Amino acid sequence: MDIEAQSSRFPQPREFTDKNRFSLFMNTVEDGNGFYESFFDSNSSDTWPEDPERHLSEEDKRYVDDLDIKRVLVPFDFGTDVLCLTDQFYQRLRTTSFENKYLRIRSQTEGIRQRAQMKSLKFPAALVACQLGRTVDAAFGLTSKGNSFSVDTNAGLVFDVSKTTGDITSLLYNNVQYQGTSKMTHLNSGLGTSKVAAETANGYVKITIVAGSQPVTQYYVAKPNESTIYMATYLTGEINPGELRFLARLRRSAVPNGWHGDVAVLDGCSAFEGKDTFKCPNGQTRCKMYTSDRFIEDQVHGVTGKNVGIWMIMPGVAYETSSGGPFMRDINTQSGDDQELYWYMNSGHVRTEPWRFGLHGPYAMQFTTGAKPSPDLDTSFFSTLSIQGYVPSSKRGATSGFASGVAPGFQPVLHWYNNASQYWTTASANGSYTSPLMKPGTYTVNLYRNEFAIATSTVTITAGSSAFKNITSTEPNPPVIWRIGSFDGQPFELKNGDKIERMHPEDVRMGSWGGNYTVGKSTAKEFPMALFSKQGGTATVNFELSREQAGVETTLRVGTTLSFKGGRPSVRVASWSGRDPGAPKLIDSRGVTRGAYRGYGDVYAWNIPAGTMKEGWNTLTMGVHGSGDAKFLSANYIVDAVELQGLVGRDSPR
């Protein structure tokens, strides 16, 4: 690129060929008597003035002119700080009033001269790099430049992809650079040296990155007149370091607002648990895990700034090759040096099933002027692009029917899964449902009350057809003396349950742990949503029994949603102690301290012999079997609900 910078003289006269170009020069004095009006003469000639130096003092002769990209770089304070201008920026500048400095602007497009006062502005010297920008009226298409492929969407978004690594190295939207400065945008933390190919296919731009040392192929696709990068990730085996994610590293100054407010804003905070959980001087806690949402709800999340939103969109069946089911949650954003925007396809974060292999997506990163986009993104055009592993609608099938046995007030969720794929939907108020379009195969189907499984069946899907399948709850319904909470797979109604997704148990905003609960007087908010073997103490339940209730065998039932370090309930009433049920299946990941509440959902039950409890008041004490580490990293479990089954009485749930 021919970039010429001089401090002592202007270039020799030469032809000016771009009628949409404008030029301006800023004077160093305030009275305006000696400043140069324009790089063009007063007759609007298409050539440079023969003797421009006669208008300027020696100190005013610095400028940078870029002919190749038809931009003008204008000095501010005549140092290394420069601003790159186009006609679009000129439209803003020409109507703005400033102080202390003078500008005279002339647009060859409009033939307008304007003088404006201008206050002292400083622009980073790094903006010299705007010489790599493009004209604002470029058409949709793919170009090759140096070490990158460049894609112009003709919708304000221009992005560059490295020819050697497949990293996205530039994200220019409406002439503002959003790509972070130190690290790039890529799959995981970068795929390293890869085979990168770019082409225009059927009117779309397609970039294919085949990783050199990992079993993964990444696709970037652009569609004309859409400020969207469509993506898909084809995986044939587990990759190092054991997670699969798309990560956009963005300039935080341009998009300062992360997902779910400040839960992952790390400014002034210090790591106190691992390298990812932080405590701030005010006692609040931060973690990127706190930005997560359930997959069944997480179809769009993003970061925003002034007049911009950058969004991850997971439309349709984007999650079909991920793992964890509809209630899995994972990182969405983190606000550190960069603003980090994620979509996690697989990870070891509270992992409950093996990874699936094949095509993840299609998914997308979309740029808007701020508004959250619709999740209903049409990706059917992928069928024309030879994307490995892509299955079009015509080669899929579905199932529909009625789901019954879910009590009013709870959400009926259906979940289909096998080793290759997973899908989900919710049933309507009358129980009717229709599945997403699914790959052919035989699936297990679960029916949930919110997140608590109450029925299991199977269904076979055939391409081009829809199978009819009803599913009904098979959950027993024994008489219950009292119940705390609801068996719905969620702890939100219990103490601290309303906060646990967005902060650490040690956060200053949390209530106390452990505590006392009295049946018939207390509310669910007084019973702790988690118990820890070395922190917070036990939970006690005081309850009253009639002679008839105390005289027969009863069953104590405790539902949990997640265990850590083998934590499971210990229970005691009077002199009776329930047997240790043994450690549940291990999930080798921190849970409750990073906002997770869902694991395998183990339910424990103990039969309490007749005569163990007495007529009148009794006390149940609940603690934790297991040890673990210190404080909130000791063995623990999250409570779903607790109930005592037996003869119905005045405290029985209605």
N, C-alpha and C positions, 0 to 999 in steps of 0.2 A: 504494500500500500504506500502510495506516494504522499508522505506527510512532510511538509516543509515548515520549519519554524525559523524565523529570523528576528533579531533584536535591533538591527541597525538600518534595514531598508525593506521595502516591499518588493514583491516579485516584478519581473518585467511584464509589460502589457501582454495579454493573452486573451483568447476567446472565452467568453462566458456563455455556456451552452444550456444551463438549467434555468428555465424561466420561473420555476417554483422556488428558487433559492432566494434567500434574503441575506443581507449582511448588516452588521452594526459594529460600532466602535465606541468605547467608553472613554471619556476624557478624565484627566486627573484633577482638573480644577473645577470650582463650583460655579463660576460666573458664566461659563459656557461661551466666552468670547473666542476662544481659540480652538474649540474642538472640531474634529473632522466630521463632516456631515455623512459621508457614505463612502464605501469603496467604489461606487459608481459616480460618474460625473452627473452634472445637473441635467443633462439631456437624455438620461436613461440609456446611455450607450451600452452595448453588449460587450464592450472591451474595458479593460482597466484604464484608469486615468493615466496619462503619460507621465505626470509628475506628482504623484500623491504625496511625496515628502514635503512639498511646500506648505501643506496644511498642518503638519504635525511637528511637535518638538521631538528631540531625540528620545526622550524617555517614554514617549507615547507610541513608539513604532513597533511594539511587540504584538504579535498575533500568531495564530496557528490556523492554517487554511488546509482543509482536506478536500481535494478535488475528486478522489475516487468515489467517496460516498456522498458527495454533494451536501456537506454540512459545513457550518462555520463554527469554530471554537472561539469563544470570546473571552479575553482576559478580564479578570476582576482584580482590581488593585495592582494590575500589571506584575503579578508574581507568577507562581506556578499554578495557582488556583484558576480553573477554567470551567466554563459551562457550555455544554453542547446544546445547540438550539436547532429546532426545525420550525417549519411554518406553524405546526400545532402549538409549540411553545410560544411562538411569536404572537399568536392570537391572544394568549393569556398576558404576555408581557406588555403589549401595546396598550392595554386598558388598565394597567396597574400604576398607581402613584407611589413613588418612593422618595427618599430623602437623601441629601448629602452628595449624591453623585448624579451625573447627567448622562442620558443616553439619547442618541438620535437614531431612529430606526427607519430603514427603508425596505419595503417589501417589493421585489420585482413582480410578484403575483398581483398585488393590488395597486402598485404605483403610489403608495402612501408614504409620507414622511411624518414622523412624529417624534417630538422631544418630550422626555419624561424625566422627572427627578427620580433618583434612585438611591435608596439607603445602602449602606455598606453591607454587602453580603459576602459570606465566605463559602466557597464550594470546595469539597475535598479534592486534593490533587489527583486522587485516584480517578476522578471523572475525566481525566485525559483519555481514559480507555473508552470513552463514548465514541471515539473514532471508529470503534468496531460496530457501531449501531447501523441501522438501516433506514432508508427513507420510509415515511409513514404510509405511502401509497403502494407498497410492494404487494404483488399478487401472491395467491396461494401457491406453495410449491416447495421443492427441496433443492438446496444448493450445497455444493462442497466448497469448503474454505479451509485451507491449511489442515489442521489436525481435527477438524470437526465437520459434522454434517449439520446444516442449519435448516430448520423448518419454519416457514411463515404460514400461519393458519388463515391469514387474511381476516382475522377477527381481533386484532390487537395483540395476539400472543405470538412471539417468536422464540423458539427454543433451540439450543445447540446440544449436540450429542458427540462425545469424544469418539474418534475413530479407533482408538486403541483399547479403551476400557468400557465403553458404553455409558459412562457417567453423563448425566445432564449437567452441562457446565454453564449454561446461561438460560435464564427465564425472564424474558423481557416482555412486559405486558403494559400496553398503552404508554410505551417509551419509558417505563420505570423498571429498573433491574431488581428482581426479587431473589435471585440466587444468592446464597450465602457466599462469603468471601474466602473462607479457609477450607471448607469441606464441600464436596459436591452432593448432588442429588442422585440416588441410585438404589439398587436392590441391596438389602442388608447394609454393610458398610463399604460396598463396592465389590465388584466381581473380579477386579484385577485385569490382567491382560486377557482380552477376549477377541473373538472374531466378530466384527461389526459390519453389517451390510445395510445399505439404504436403497430404497427404490420407490418409484411411483407406480402403484398398482390399482387399476380400475378406478382411478380418480382420487385415491387416497395415498398418503405418504406412509410407508411402513419401514421401520428400522428394526432389525433383528440382531440381538446380541447373544452369541453363544459363548458361555463362560469357558475359559481355558482350563480351570482347575476345579470346577464345581459342576454337578449334574443338573444344570439349569439353563434355560433359554428365556430371555426377556424380550418382549415386544413393545415398541412404542408406535402408536398409530395416530395420524392427524387426519381430520375430516375437514373439508373446505368450509370456511366461514363459521367455525366453532372454536372458541378459545379453550379447547379441551385437549389434553393428552390422554388418549385411550391406551390401556395397557393390558397385558396378559402375561402370566408367568408359567412356564412349563417346567415341571420338576420330575425327575426320574429317580431320585434317592435323597436321603437325608444329607443336609449340607452343614458345614462347619460355619458358625458356632452353634448349631442346633436350633436355629429359628429362621423363619422366612418372613421378610417384611419389605415393604417399599418405604423409603425414607427420603423426604424432601427437606433439605437444609436451606432455610430461607433467611433473608435479612430481617432480623427482629425489629429494627427501627421502622421497616416498611409494613410489617404485619405483627404488631405487638400483642395482639389479643389471642391467647390460646383457648383451647376447648375447656369448658367448665370453669371459666374464670381464672383465679390465681392458684388453683390446686397444684400446678406444676411450674409455677414461677419461682425460680431458684435464687433470685437476687438477695444477697446478704445472708443466705441460709447455709448451714454446714451439714455435711453428711454425718449421720449418727447411727445408721443401720445399713450395713453394706455400702455400696457406692451410689445407691439410687434413691435413698430415703433421707430427707433433709429436715432439720429443725431450724426455725427462724428465731431471731432475738425476742419476738413477742410470744414465743411458746407454741406457735402454730407449726404445722408440719406440711411438707410438700413431697410429692412423688409423681413421676410421670404415669405410674399405674393408676393414679386417682382420676385420670382423664378418660378412663375406659367406659364403654357402654356394652350392653348385651348385644351379641351379633344379631339377634332377631329384630332389634331396634336400630342398630347402627348401620344405616344405609348411607348417611351423609354426615361427615364431620369436617371441621376446618379451622382455619385461622383467618383473622381479619385485621384490617388497618383502614386508613383513610381512603375511601372510595375504592376499596378492594377487598375481595374475599378469595381465598384459595382453598379449595374443597376436595376432599377425597369422596368419591361416589362409588358405592358397591351395589350396582343394580341387579335385579333379577336373581340369578343363581350364582352370583360371584363367590359365595362362600361354599359352594358345593364340594370343593376338594380340600377345604380347610378341616380342622379337627376341633372337637370340643362341644359341638351341638349348638342349639339356639341360645343357650344361656352363657356361653363362653364370653369372656371380656378380655380386652388387651389394650395396650398403649395406643393413644391417639395423638397426643402432642406433648412437647416439653419446651419450656421457655428458659433457655440458658443464654450462652453467647449467640447462638443462632436460634431462630424459631424452628423447631423440628415438627414436621407433620408426617404421621405414620399411617400405613395400613398393614396390620399384622395378619398374615395368612396362617402361620403356624408358629408356635413357640413352646418353650418349656415352662411357661408361666401357668401354674396350676393345671398341668397337663393330665387329662383323664383318659385319653385314648391315643393309639399310634397315629403317626402322620399318614395322610393320604398323598398319593402321587398322581400326577397328571396335570391338567391345565387349571390354574387358579385365575379366576376372572371370567370374562372381561371386567375390568374396573377402570377408574379414570381419575385424573386430577384436573379440575376445572377452575378457571379464573373468571370471576365476576366483578362487577363494580361494588360488591358488598353483599348482595342478597344471597341467601342460602338457596341453592338450586334444588330442583326436584330430583328424587331418586330414580324416577322413571326415565332412564337413559336408554335409548335404542342402540343396541350393539349388534343387531342382526347382520349388519354389513360385514362383520368378521367372517361370515361364511364365504366371502369372495376373496379372502386374503391369504389362504393357505396357512392358517395358524395351527401349529401342531397341537392336537388334542381337542380342538374346538368341535363341539357337537351342536349342530343347528337344531332349531325347533322341530323340523320335519323328522328328525331321527330320535325324538323323545316321546314319552308318554306321560300319563297323569293318573291320578286316582281321586275320587270324590265320594262323599257319603255323609253320615251323621255321627257326631261324637256326643255321647250322653253320659250322665252321671257326675257332671261338674256342677257343684252348687252355685247358685247365683252369687255374684260378687267376686268370683274368681275367674281368671282368664283360662279358657280351654286351649291348650297348645298341642299341636300334633307334630311329631318329629320322626322322619324316616331316615334310616342310615344303613349302610353296609360298609365293607372295607374300602370301597372306591368312592362313595359319594354320601352326602348328607343334605337334607332339605327340611323345611319347616313351614308351618302356617298356623293361623289361629282360626277357630270355629266361630261362627256368628252366634247371635243370641239364641237362635233356635237349634243350634248344634250343627248346622250344615257347614261343610268345608269343601274346598277344592285345592289340591296340591299344586305346587309349581310344576312346570314341565321338567321331568326327571329322565335321567339316562335309563335305558332298559336294564332290568335286573330284579332280583328278589331283595326286599328290604324288611328289616324290623321296623315296626311303627310303635311309638310310645304316645300315650295320651297323658298330659300333665294337667294338674290343677295348679295354676301358676307355674311352679317349677317342681312340683311333687308328682312323681309318676304314680298313676292309678290304674293303668291298663297297658298291656303289651300284646301285639299281634304281628302278623307278617302280611305282605302283599307283594305281588309280582307285577312289574311294569313292563309293558310291551310298546315298542315304538309305534306311533300313529294311532294309539287307542287309549281309552280311559277306563280304569278298573273301578267298579263300585265296591266300597268297603265301609261298613259301619263298625264303630268301636265303642265299647261301653265299659265304664269303670268296673273293676273287679275288687275294689278295696272293701275289706270287711267294715261293718258298721256296728261295733259292740256298744253296749251302754257305757257311759262315761260319768264318773262322779264329779270330776273337775278337769279343766284343761287351761293351760297357759299358752297363749299364742295360737297360731293356726298351722296345721300341717300343710304347708304350701311351698316348701323348699326355700323360703326366704325368712330372714331374721328382722325385717324392717320394723315390725310392730313392737319389738322388744327394746330394752334400754340400750341406748347408743346405736341401735340398728339404723336409725335415720341418718347417721353421720359416717358409718364405717366405710362406705364406698369412696369417700373424698378426703379422709384424714386418718392418721395413725392413732391407735388406741391411747398413746401417750399425749396426744394433742391436748392443749389447755382447754379447748372447747368441749372435750368429752366429759360425760358424767363419770361418777365413780363406777368401779367394777365390783362384782359380787353384790350382796345385798339380801334383804328380807322381803318376802312376798307373802301376803295373807289372802287366802282364797275368800272371795266374797267381798273384799274390801279394796285390795290393790288392783291396779291396772297392769296391762302387759308391759307398759313402759317402765315398770319398777323391777322387772326381772331381766338380768343381764343377757345380752345376745351372745356372749362368749364367756368361757371360763378358762383360766390359766392356772397351771400347776404351781407357779411361783410368783404370781402377781394377782392382786385383787381379792383374794380369799374365796370362800365358798358362797353358794347361794342356798338359802333356806326357804322352804315352803311350809307355811302353817295352814292346817286345814282341819275341819271338824267333821267327824263321822257319827252317824247314828249307830245304835246297837246292831241293827241288821247289817249295815255296811261293814262294820268292824268284824262281824262274825263269819264272813265268808272270804274265800280267796279273792284277791284283787291282782290286777296287772298294772305295773308301772311301765309306761312307754315314753321313751325320750328320742325325739328326732333330732338329728344333726345335719348340717349342710356341708361342713368341711372340717377336716382334722389336720393338725400339724404336729410333727414329731411323735406320732403315735398316740396323741391325746384322745381319750374316750371317757365317758362318764363313770364316776364312782357315785354310788347311791347308798343312803343309810336312813332307816327309820327305826327309832328306839334302839333295840339291841340287834336288829336285823341289818345285815349288809348284803347288798346284791353282789353276785359273783363278778369278777373282772371279765368282761367279754373278750379281752385280747385286743391287741393293736389292730386297727383297720388297715386296709391296703394303703401303702405309703404313697403320698404325693410329695415328691422331692422339690418343693418350692415353698417359699414364704407365702402366706395367704392373708390372714386377717390384718397383718401390719402393712400390707400393700393394697388394701382395699378389696381383696377377693373374699367372697363368702360361699362360693359354690364348689364342691368337689364331688364325691360319690354319693352323698346324701344317705349315710348309714342311719338306720333306725334300730334302737336297742329296746329290749323288753325283758322284764323280770317279773316272775310270779311271787307275790308276797303271801305267805301262808295265812290262813284264817287264824285269828287270835293274836297275830303279831301287833296289830294296831288296836287301840282302845276306843271305846265310845268317848266322844268329846274331842278335845284338841290333840293333834299329832303334828310332828315336825319331820319333814323330809330334808335331808342335807345332801346337796349335790356338789361334787368336786371333780377332780381330774386324776385318772390313772395315767402315769407317764411322767417323764422328767424333762428332757430337753435342755435348753440353755437357760439364760437368765431372763427374768422379767417377762416381757411380752413375746419373747422367742422361746419361752418354755413350752412344754407340751400343752396343747390347747384344743378346743373344739368350739364350733359355732352352733348355737342352739336354734332349731327350727320351732319346736313346740314340745311341751311336756303334758302328759295326761295320766290320770289314774282311772283305770277301767274297773267297773264294778256296778253295784246296784245304784240306779238313778236316785238322786236326792235333790235337795234344794239348790245346790251349787252346780248341778249338771248343766252343760251348755245346751241352749235351746236352739 
